[in-house]
Amino acid sequence: MINKDFFAALADLEREKGIGEEVFIEALQNALASACKKQYMGESGNVEVRLNPEKCTIKFYLHRTVVEGEPLEDGEISLADAQEKKKNVKAGDILTEEFIPKDFGRIAAQTAKQVILQKLHETERDNTLSEFSDKEGELMSGLVRKVDMKNVYVELGKGQIEGLMLPQDQVPGERYDAGDRIKVYVKRVKSGGRNAQVLVSRTAPGLVKRLFEEEVPEIKQGSVVIKAVSREPGHRTKMAIHAEDSKIDAVGACVGNKGARVNAVVQELGGEKIDIILWSENPLEFIAKALSPATVLSVTQLSEKSAVAVVPDDKLSLAIGRDGQNARLAARLTGWKIDVKSESAAMKLDLGENAEEAPAEEVAQEGAEE
């Protein structure tokens, strides 16, 4: 079967879409073989299709196993019938014959159209995903396209691609409706095959970091560095910052004039409370700051990455936080296990030795509450 127009069309697609001709050839060979087998040969038939762009030919081959006696399957042929076609054939051999399917033009045209459209879609999607691969860890604006019972689908960029927000990446209590414009954090770009997708999040700590980079020029320029972020989405975030230049007010830069910068982030996060804390290379000092808004009297190291913090009796509940949230976030922020004790309890346990006195706190809280 020869069709110069067909191969000319493939060459045009290669030039226009940048998709290699061999991609189409392989897919078409498999699809045409499957369609031919289904139409004429049955499930056990073994059909091979070979496309030759240089000669502009499409050839069909039928492979059948030679068997003694009557064939039981479509993929078999009796020894007697096989020897009429090829004299020296014997049982167990594979007999290959070229054939031209009857009335196969219509099926071939339909199959080719489906394969080409599918390959175009897959390739364009993979190319777009490839362009998005450097967006991992970035902040993007998106439009909520649809919401099913569990997942949220977000159009990213100029509608080039769709991001998937799984339930664990959605903030508890936050509502997403079709048509809403939201900012999301690109967690991961999975490319290749039918499972290619962009996973986005509203719960990742990286979202807070990117939002502050957007609002605070000093962070974007690198003069103020975000050292760590711990977060319980929808409730509270603790963010540790540091400026190498002591002349720079790192906390003030993040808070902004009359709280404008931090309030912009809080608004984007739906009112989530944010504690902005000065990072310290001294871990005990850092722990004291991380437990803000509570006043910390002293921090004692118990073992590697484990410490006890002593607070005034009337500040114990504030230091621990509702359901242990404040202490839990402080532990995640510092990477230490922190045991919080009241001053009276610490005196009974004699925790004064080897204690490091907590320095005056430099911390900003947005919406802190006891």
N, C-alpha and C positions, 0 to 999 in steps of 0.2 A: 504494500500500500504506500503510495507516494502522495505527499501533500506539501508542495513548496510554500503555499500561503500560510499553512499552519506553522512551519518552522520560521518563516519570515516574521510572523506575529510574535513568536517567542523571542526572536532577536530584538524586536522593537521594545518588548517589555524589559529586556536586560538593559537596554540603553536608557529607557525612561525611568525605570524604578531602581536600577542598580542591583538587580537580583540576578545572580549567575544562572545561565541557561541550564547548567547541570542540576541545579536545585529543582527546576521544573521537570527536567527529563526523568530524574529518579522517581519523583512523586507521580508523574504521569504513567510511567512504566508499571508501577505497583497498582495504581488505581485502574488502569485499563485491564490489567491481568485479572484483578479482582472482579471487575464488571463482566468481563468475558466468561470467566469461570462460573460466576453466579447465573448468568443468562443461559449458558450452553452446556457446561461441563459438570455441574453439581459440586458439592462441597469438597469431594475428594479429588477433583480434577486438579492437574498441575499445569498451569498455563504460564508461559513466560512471554513478555512483550519487550522488544528491543527497538528503541528509537535511535536513528542515526542522523543527526543534524547535517552532517557533511553531505550525505547522499539524499537527504530529505526522505527517508524511508521509515515506515513503521511495519515491523514484521511480528507475526504471532507464531508461537511454537507450543506444541502440546507434548508433554512428557508423560509417558505411561510405562508402568512396570509390566514386563512380560511374565505371564504365569502359565503353568500347566493347567489344562482344562479350561472351564468357563470362567471368565473374569467376574469377580463378585463386587467390585467397586468401579466407579467412573475412571479412576486413575489407573486401571489395569487393562491389559489386552491379552488375548489368548496367544499362545505360542504359534498356532497355525495361522492366525490372522497376521501376526507380526512378521512371520517368515514370508508372507506374500508381499510385504512391503520391503523387507530386508532379509536376504537369504541366510546370512551367517549369524543371525540373532539367536540367542538361547534364553531359556527361562532364567529369570533374575536380572536380566539386562534392562536398561532404561531405553525405550524407543522414543526418539525425538523426531517430530514431524512439523514442518511448517504448514500453516493453514491460513485461510482467509475467512473470518467469521461472516456468516450470512447477515445482511442487513445490520451490520455493526456500526455503520456511519453515524446514525442518530445517537446510539449509546456512547460512542466515542466522543462525539461533540459535547454531549451533556457532561460526561465524566471530565473531559478536558476543562470545560468551563468551571466546574465545581472545584477542581484541583487548583487551577490558576487563581481563582478568587480566594481560596483558602490560603494558598501560599503567599499571595500578596498581603493578605490581612496579617498572617503570622510574621512575615518579614518586616512589615511596617511597624508592627507592635514591638518586635524585638529590637528594631533600630531605635524606636522611641525609648524603650527601656534602657538601651545601651547609653543613650544620651542622658537618661536620668540616673545612671549608676553613680555619677559623681555628686548626686544630691543626697546621698545617705548622710544622716546626721544634720541635715539642713532644715530650716524653717520655711514652709511654703504656705501661701494662701490658697484656699480651695473653696469650691462650691459644692455643697451637699447635693448630690444628684438623686439619691434614693436611700431609703432606710427600710430594711426588712426587719424581721423579728429580733435579729441579733446583730447584724453587721450594718455599718454605715459606708456608703460608697461616695467618694469625693472626687470631683473633677479637679485636676491639678494643672497649674500653668494656664495655658490658653485652651484648655479642654483637650489637650493632646493625649492625655492618659488618665486612667482612673486609679485612685488610691483606695485601698481597703482598710477600714478601721474595725478591727475585731473587738469583741466585747471587753476583753481585758485592757484594751487601749482607750476605752471610753470612760470619761470621768463620771463616777456615781452621782446621780442627781442632775447631770447636765443633759439638756434636751437638744436633739438634732432633728431639724425638719428640712425637707427638700426645699432648696432655694436659699438656705442659710449660707452665709459666707463665714468661714472659720479659718483659723491658722492651725496647722498641724506640723508635727515633727516627723520627718521621713526616717523610719526605723530601718527598713531594709528594702533593697531592690532585688527581687528574684527574677532572673531572666532565663529564657529558654523553654521551649515547649509550651504546652497548653496551661501549665501552672505558673507561667510568668505573671508577676504582679508586683505592685508597690505597696508595701505595708506602712501605714501611717499611724500616729499616736497623738492623743491629747493627755496621756498620763505620764509619759517619759520625763525624767528629770531634765533631759536635754532640751525639752520645750521651754522650760523656764530660763535656761542658760541662753538660748537663742533669742528669746523675747527681750532679755536684758541687753544683749548685744545690739539689738535693734533700737532700743531706747537710750542706751548710754554710750556716747561717742568714745569715752575713755576706755570702755571694754573693747569696743570694736578696734580701736587703735592699739590696744595692748598695754596701755599704761596702767590699767586696772585688770587684774586677772581673777577669773572665777576658779577657785581651787577645788570646790566640792559642792554638790547639791544633794540634799536628801528631801524626799517628798512623799506625802500621803495625799494623792490627788483629790481635789475638791475640799480639802481641809487646811493643810498647812505645809509650807516649804521652809527649809532652812538652807541658806546659801552662804558659803564662806568665800570671802574675797580678800585680795591682797594687792598692794601697790609697792613696787620696789622703791620708788621715790617717796621718801617720808613726807615730802611737801604736799603730796596729793592726798586729799581727803577722800579715800575710797568709798566709805559709807555715804558721805554727802553726795558724791557723784552718782551713786546708784539711787539715792532717794530723790535727788533733784530739787529744784526750787519749789517750796511748799508741797513737797512730796509728789510732784507731777510725774516723774519717771516711774517710781515704784507703783504709783496708783494706776498708771497706764497698763502695767503688767498685771496688777491685781484685777483690773477690770476685764482684761482679756481672759483671765483664768476664772472668771465668774465669782470674784470675791474671795478667792483663796488667800489665807493669811500668809505673809512672807516675813521671815526673820532674816535680816542681813547682818552677817557676823564677820568681824575681822579675823582672818586666819592667822595662826601663830605656828612657827616651826617647833615651839615647845608644846608637846602634846597635852600636858596637864593644864597649861594655860588655855590651849584651844578647847579643851573639854569644859573649862569654866565658862568660856564665852558661849559655847554651843548650847549650854543649858539655859540661856536667856529665854524669856525675860526674868527668870528667877535670879536672885542674888546668890552667888556661890562663895562660901567662906574659905574653903580649902579643897584641894584635890590630892589624894594619895594614891600612888601606884601600888597595886597589890601584886601583880605579876605582869608578864609580857602582854601588852594590849588589854590590860584589865585595871580598872581604877575605881575608887570610891570617892564621891563628891559629897561634901558636907554643906548643908544649907540651913538657914535659920528655921526654927521650928514652924513659924507661921508661913514659910515659903515652900514647905515640902510638897504640898499638893500642886503648887504652881510649877515647881521644878519637874515633877513627875508628869504632870499634865493629865488631861482627861483620858481615861483608859490607857495611861502610860505613854501617850503620844509624844509629849515633849522629850522625855528621856529616850524614847525609841528613836526619834529623829536625830537627836544629838549623837547617839551611838552610831547610827549609820553615817552621819556627817564626818565623824572623827575616825571611824573604823575601830573604836575601842568598845569593850564591854564596860558599861558604867553602872555602878550601884549607887543610888542616891540615898543618903541618910540625913536625918534631922540632926541638929547640933546636939540635942540632949541624948539621942541614941548613940551618936559618935563618941560622946564623952564616956558613956558606959563601956564602950568597946575600946577606949583608949586609942583613937585613931589620930591623935595629934602628932605622933612621931612620924618623921619622914614626909609630913604633909607640906604641900606647897601652897602658900597663901594665894588665893585667887586675886588677880589684878582687877582694877576698876574696869567695868564692862564698856566696850565700844560696840554698840549694837543698835540697829534700827528694827523696830517691829512694826509691821503694818497690820493693825487690827488685833494686837495681842490681847489675850484675855486670861484671867485667872481661872 
